[in-house]
Amino acid sequence: MHIPLGFTAVSSVVGLVGILVWRVREGRTAVTERKLLIPPAGMATGFSMFVMPMFRIPWSWALGAFLVGAILLAFPLLKTSRLERVGDLIMMKRSGAFFTVVIFLAAIRYLARGYFDSLLTIEQTGGLFFILAFGMILRWRITMYMQYRALTAPRSPAIWTAGEPVAEQE
């Protein structure tokens, strides 16, 4: 089955715009544990595609795709986003480069997909890129979750002297 290049380009741009709009809206609300953990948990249901033989790829390819996503592609997301306490809320703070990184990652995915489509079936390419995206999202969200936990952890009481905290003495 051959999908016209124009259709894939338009659908990729529509998907990218949808992701950018979602990220802008998401950035205006407080971060919670649920908001950090539910996306990768929900995305994990996509692994059910591999029940169908047409989606299956070798384990080594799956591991490679996961590692590329988790190590290489998650890195720019981690460097351009962080959590910050604002009063009683935890908010996501993104650098100005965050959306540039998202657009760049989408471009890499689109260009690489053209190459992989010439070697694999459309279903296998989709499965491979799903695993890559899952690795990227999983590492990013787990790192954000660890930052969230650090920001919401109870703090030990401290006595402030000369602008520096000093552990409370008993």
CYANA upper distance limits for C-alpha pairs under 8 A (distance plus 0.5 A):
  3 ILE  CA      7 PHE  CA      7.52
  3 ILE  CA      8 THR  CA      7.61
  4 PRO  CA      8 THR  CA      7.15
  5 LEU  CA      9 ALA  CA      6.64
  6 GLY  CA     10 VAL  CA      6.61
  7 PHE  CA     11 SER  CA      6.52
  8 THR  CA     12 SER  CA      6.39
  9 ALA  CA     13 VAL  CA      6.75
 10 VAL  CA     14 VAL  CA      6.67
 11 SER  CA     15 GLY  CA      6.57
 12 SER  CA     16 LEU  CA      6.60
 12 SER  CA    110 TYR  CA      7.94
 13 VAL  CA     17 VAL  CA      6.63
 14 VAL  CA     18 GLY  CA      6.67
 15 GLY  CA     19 ILE  CA      6.75
 16 LEU  CA     20 LEU  CA      6.71
 16 LEU  CA    103 ILE  CA      7.84
 16 LEU  CA    106 ALA  CA      7.55
 17 VAL  CA     21 VAL  CA      6.63
 18 GLY  CA     22 TRP  CA      6.60
 19 ILE  CA     23 ARG  CA      6.61
 20 LEU  CA     24 VAL  CA      6.74
 20 LEU  CA     99 PHE  CA      7.74
 21 VAL  CA     25 ARG  CA      6.78
 22 TRP  CA     26 GLU  CA      6.45
 23 ARG  CA     27 GLY  CA      6.53
 24 VAL  CA     28 ARG  CA      7.34
 25 ARG  CA     29 THR  CA      7.84
 27 GLY  CA     91 MET  CA      7.74
 27 GLY  CA     92 MET  CA      6.37
 27 GLY  CA     93 LYS  CA      7.96
 28 ARG  CA     91 MET  CA      8.40
 29 THR  CA     91 MET  CA      7.50
 30 ALA  CA     89 LEU  CA      6.41
 30 ALA  CA     90 ILE  CA      6.05
 30 ALA  CA     91 MET  CA      5.47
 30 ALA  CA     92 MET  CA      7.97
 31 VAL  CA     35 LYS  CA      6.69
 31 VAL  CA     36 LEU  CA      7.69
 31 VAL  CA     89 LEU  CA      8.03
 31 VAL  CA     90 ILE  CA      5.94
 31 VAL  CA     91 MET  CA      5.96
 31 VAL  CA     92 MET  CA      7.17
 32 THR  CA     36 LEU  CA      6.92
 32 THR  CA     90 ILE  CA      7.94
 32 THR  CA    148 TYR  CA      8.46
 33 GLU  CA     37 LEU  CA      6.63
 33 GLU  CA    145 TYR  CA      7.30
 33 GLU  CA    148 TYR  CA      8.06
 34 ARG  CA     38 ILE  CA      6.06
 35 LYS  CA     39 PRO  CA      7.61
 36 LEU  CA    141 ARG  CA      6.24
 36 LEU  CA    142 ILE  CA      8.21
 36 LEU  CA    144 MET  CA      7.64
 36 LEU  CA    145 TYR  CA      6.70
 37 LEU  CA     41 ALA  CA      6.88
 37 LEU  CA    141 ARG  CA      7.30
 37 LEU  CA    142 ILE  CA      8.14
 37 LEU  CA    145 TYR  CA      8.00
 38 ILE  CA     42 GLY  CA      6.32
 39 PRO  CA     43 MET  CA      6.43
 40 PRO  CA     44 ALA  CA      6.51
 40 PRO  CA    134 PHE  CA      7.65
 40 PRO  CA    137 ILE  CA      7.11
 40 PRO  CA    138 LEU  CA      6.29
 40 PRO  CA    141 ARG  CA      7.97
 41 ALA  CA     45 THR  CA      7.73
 42 GLY  CA     46 GLY  CA      8.42
 43 MET  CA    134 PHE  CA      7.72
 44 ALA  CA    134 PHE  CA      8.05
 46 GLY  CA    130 PHE  CA      8.35
 49 MET  CA     55 PHE  CA      6.99
 49 MET  CA    127 GLY  CA      8.07
 50 PHE  CA     54 MET  CA      8.38
 50 PHE  CA     55 PHE  CA      5.83
 50 PHE  CA     56 ARG  CA      5.95
 50 PHE  CA    127 GLY  CA      8.07
 51 VAL  CA     55 PHE  CA      8.26
 51 VAL  CA     56 ARG  CA      8.36
 52 MET  CA     56 ARG  CA      7.67
 54 MET  CA    123 GLU  CA      6.76
 54 MET  CA    124 GLN  CA      7.35
 55 PHE  CA    123 GLU  CA      5.51
 55 PHE  CA    124 GLN  CA      5.21
 55 PHE  CA    126 GLY  CA      8.22
 55 PHE  CA    127 GLY  CA      6.41
 56 ARG  CA    124 GLN  CA      6.75
 56 ARG  CA    127 GLY  CA      7.87
 57 ILE  CA     61 TRP  CA      7.13
 57 ILE  CA     62 ALA  CA      7.30
 57 ILE  CA    124 GLN  CA      6.81
 57 ILE  CA    127 GLY  CA      8.22
 57 ILE  CA    128 LEU  CA      7.97
 58 PRO  CA     62 ALA  CA      6.97
 59 TRP  CA     63 LEU  CA      6.61
 60 SER  CA     64 GLY  CA      6.55
 61 TRP  CA     65 ALA  CA      6.54
 61 TRP  CA    128 LEU  CA      8.05
 62 ALA  CA     66 PHE  CA      6.61
 62 ALA  CA    128 LEU  CA      6.95
 62 ALA  CA    131 ILE  CA      7.05
 63 LEU  CA     67 LEU  CA      6.62
 64 GLY  CA     68 VAL  CA      6.59
 65 ALA  CA     69 GLY  CA      6.68
 65 ALA  CA    128 LEU  CA      6.91
 65 ALA  CA    129 PHE  CA      7.77
 65 ALA  CA    131 ILE  CA      6.54
 65 ALA  CA    132 LEU  CA      5.14
 65 ALA  CA    135 GLY  CA      8.25
 66 PHE  CA     70 ALA  CA      6.50
 66 PHE  CA    131 ILE  CA      5.94
 66 PHE  CA    132 LEU  CA      5.24
 66 PHE  CA    133 ALA  CA      8.15
 66 PHE  CA    134 PHE  CA      7.54
 66 PHE  CA    135 GLY  CA      5.19
 66 PHE  CA    136 MET  CA      8.05
 67 LEU  CA     71 ILE  CA      6.14
 67 LEU  CA     72 LEU  CA      8.05
 67 LEU  CA    132 LEU  CA      7.95
 67 LEU  CA    135 GLY  CA      7.12
 68 VAL  CA     72 LEU  CA      5.63
 68 VAL  CA     73 LEU  CA      6.94
 68 VAL  CA    132 LEU  CA      7.05
 68 VAL  CA    135 GLY  CA      8.14
 68 VAL  CA    136 MET  CA      8.44
 69 GLY  CA     73 LEU  CA      5.33
 69 GLY  CA     74 ALA  CA      6.53
 69 GLY  CA    131 ILE  CA      8.32
 69 GLY  CA    132 LEU  CA      5.06
 69 GLY  CA    133 ALA  CA      6.43
 69 GLY  CA    134 PHE  CA      7.73
 69 GLY  CA    135 GLY  CA      5.23
 69 GLY  CA    136 MET  CA      4.75
 69 GLY  CA    137 ILE  CA      8.46
 70 ALA  CA     74 ALA  CA      5.85
 70 ALA  CA     75 PHE  CA      8.27
 70 ALA  CA    132 LEU  CA      8.03
 70 ALA  CA    135 GLY  CA      4.91
 70 ALA  CA    136 MET  CA      4.89
 70 ALA  CA    137 ILE  CA      8.07
 70 ALA  CA    138 LEU  CA      7.77
 70 ALA  CA    139 ARG  CA      6.03
 70 ALA  CA    140 TRP  CA      8.40
 71 ILE  CA     75 PHE  CA      6.78
 71 ILE  CA    136 MET  CA      7.94
 72 LEU  CA     76 PRO  CA      8.42
 73 LEU  CA     77 LEU  CA      7.94
 73 LEU  CA    105 LEU  CA      7.88
 73 LEU  CA    136 MET  CA      6.44
 74 ALA  CA     78 LEU  CA      6.70
 74 ALA  CA    135 GLY  CA      8.35
 74 ALA  CA    136 MET  CA      5.12
 74 ALA  CA    137 ILE  CA      7.53
 74 ALA  CA    139 ARG  CA      7.05
 74 ALA  CA    140 TRP  CA      6.41
 75 PHE  CA     79 LYS  CA      6.72
 76 PRO  CA     80 THR  CA      6.70
 76 PRO  CA    101 VAL  CA      7.06
 77 LEU  CA     81 SER  CA      6.71
 77 LEU  CA     98 PHE  CA      7.28
 77 LEU  CA    101 VAL  CA      7.54
 77 LEU  CA    102 VAL  CA      8.26
 77 LEU  CA    140 TRP  CA      7.37
 78 LEU  CA     82 ARG  CA      7.73
 78 LEU  CA    140 TRP  CA      6.64
 78 LEU  CA    143 THR  CA      8.32
 80 THR  CA     94 ARG  CA      6.12
 80 THR  CA     95 SER  CA      5.62
 80 THR  CA     96 GLY  CA      8.28
 80 THR  CA     97 ALA  CA      6.84
 80 THR  CA     98 PHE  CA      5.60
 81 SER  CA     92 MET  CA      7.36
 81 SER  CA     93 LYS  CA      6.16
 81 SER  CA     94 ARG  CA      4.77
 81 SER  CA     95 SER  CA      6.73
 81 SER  CA     98 PHE  CA      7.39
 82 ARG  CA     92 MET  CA      6.34
 82 ARG  CA     93 LYS  CA      5.81
 82 ARG  CA     94 ARG  CA      6.90
 82 ARG  CA    144 MET  CA      7.60
 82 ARG  CA    147 GLN  CA      8.38
 83 LEU  CA     90 ILE  CA      6.96
 83 LEU  CA     91 MET  CA      6.14
 83 LEU  CA     92 MET  CA      5.13
 83 LEU  CA     93 LYS  CA      6.29
 83 LEU  CA    144 MET  CA      7.47
 83 LEU  CA    147 GLN  CA      7.08
 83 LEU  CA    148 TYR  CA      7.24
 84 GLU  CA     90 ILE  CA      6.09
 84 GLU  CA     91 MET  CA      5.90
 84 GLU  CA     92 MET  CA      6.87
 84 GLU  CA     93 LYS  CA      7.11
 84 GLU  CA    151 LEU  CA      8.13
 85 ARG  CA     89 LEU  CA      6.28
 85 ARG  CA     90 ILE  CA      5.05
 85 ARG  CA     91 MET  CA      6.78
 85 ARG  CA    151 LEU  CA      7.37
 86 VAL  CA     90 ILE  CA      6.51
 86 VAL  CA     91 MET  CA      7.18
 90 ILE  CA    148 TYR  CA      7.83
 90 ILE  CA    151 LEU  CA      8.21
 94 ARG  CA     98 PHE  CA      6.43
 96 GLY  CA    100 THR  CA      8.25
 97 ALA  CA    101 VAL  CA      6.62
 98 PHE  CA    102 VAL  CA      6.85
 99 PHE  CA    103 ILE  CA      6.64
100 THR  CA    104 PHE  CA      6.53
101 VAL  CA    105 LEU  CA      6.55
102 VAL  CA    106 ALA  CA      6.69
103 ILE  CA    107 ALA  CA      6.70
104 PHE  CA    108 ILE  CA      6.74
105 LEU  CA    109 ARG  CA      6.67
106 ALA  CA    110 TYR  CA      6.60
107 ALA  CA    111 LEU  CA      6.61
108 ILE  CA    112 ALA  CA      6.44
109 ARG  CA    113 ARG  CA      6.38
109 ARG  CA    129 PHE  CA      8.35
110 TYR  CA    114 GLY  CA      7.17
111 LEU  CA    115 TYR  CA      7.41
112 ALA  CA    116 PHE  CA      6.73
113 ARG  CA    117 ASP  CA      6.35
113 ARG  CA    125 THR  CA      7.50
114 GLY  CA    118 SER  CA      7.25
115 TYR  CA    119 LEU  CA      7.60
116 PHE  CA    120 LEU  CA      6.37
116 PHE  CA    125 THR  CA      6.74
117 ASP  CA    121 THR  CA      6.68
117 ASP  CA    122 ILE  CA      6.49
117 ASP  CA    125 THR  CA      6.72
120 LEU  CA    124 GLN  CA      6.45
120 LEU  CA    125 THR  CA      6.54
121 THR  CA    125 THR  CA      6.69
122 ILE  CA    126 GLY  CA      6.62
123 GLU  CA    127 GLY  CA      6.68
124 GLN  CA    128 LEU  CA      6.56
125 THR  CA    129 PHE  CA      6.67
126 GLY  CA    130 PHE  CA      6.49
127 GLY  CA    131 ILE  CA      6.81
128 LEU  CA    132 LEU  CA      6.83
129 PHE  CA    133 ALA  CA      6.53
130 PHE  CA    134 PHE  CA      6.51
131 ILE  CA    135 GLY  CA      6.68
132 LEU  CA    136 MET  CA      6.90
133 ALA  CA    137 ILE  CA      6.56
134 PHE  CA    138 LEU  CA      6.26
135 GLY  CA    139 ARG  CA      6.69
136 MET  CA    140 TRP  CA      6.72
137 ILE  CA    141 ARG  CA      6.43
138 LEU  CA    142 ILE  CA      6.49
139 ARG  CA    143 THR  CA      6.56
140 TRP  CA    144 MET  CA      6.68
141 ARG  CA    145 TYR  CA      6.48
142 ILE  CA    146 MET  CA      6.72
143 THR  CA    147 GLN  CA      6.82
144 MET  CA    148 TYR  CA      6.57
145 TYR  CA    149 ARG  CA      6.66
146 MET  CA    150 ALA  CA      6.75
147 GLN  CA    151 LEU  CA      6.73
148 TYR  CA    152 THR  CA      6.66
149 ARG  CA    153 ALA  CA      6.30
157 PRO  CA    167 ALA  CA      7.73
157 PRO  CA    168 GLU  CA      6.88
158 ALA  CA    165 PRO  CA      6.38
158 ALA  CA    166 VAL  CA      6.19
158 ALA  CA    167 ALA  CA      5.46
158 ALA  CA    168 GLU  CA      5.56
159 ILE  CA    165 PRO  CA      6.28
159 ILE  CA    166 VAL  CA      5.77
159 ILE  CA    167 ALA  CA      6.76
159 ILE  CA    168 GLU  CA      6.11
160 TRP  CA    164 GLU  CA      6.07
160 TRP  CA    165 PRO  CA      5.05
160 TRP  CA    166 VAL  CA      6.45
161 THR  CA    165 PRO  CA      6.92
161 THR  CA    166 VAL  CA      7.42
